Amino acid sequence: MPERIMHPPLESKKIKQPKAEIHIIKDQCKGCGFCIRYCPKKVLEESQEINARGVHPPKIVDESKCIICGFCTAVCPDFAIFVFEKPCKEECEA
């Protein structure tokens, strides 16, 4: 049987990478760190500031690395973080 040759999809150069918009409700965070620990792209890290609960909420390291997987939103027990997809215009990367 001949070896199968894989080609990229025909329209792959026209597909735009979605951009993330991450929102953190800092005073709602209890500092569990789940969002930091389970982010596959390491977009978040612990900040130096202290919120109303006396803990260090997460801060965004590099929003452009976010793949909008939703893990942070799913694992947050306090609903203190959520992610939206920014509307894509001409400035989106290919």
C-alpha angles and dihedrals in degrees: 000000000000120000113262115240116214119213127188116256112277094240097042093112091056096051114103122216108238117242121227128225109199121199122194121188094208099190091051092056117101094193100249091144096217093129090053095044098047100041105116093205098042093237094153136056136173113278127222094232123095120226131211090279092055097249136113109256121206122270129205113255100181119354091187091069092058113114094192092242093150096224092128092053093045097050099042107106092195099047088237098140134048137164132216131188111244115231107264118233133163092296093067115112121248 
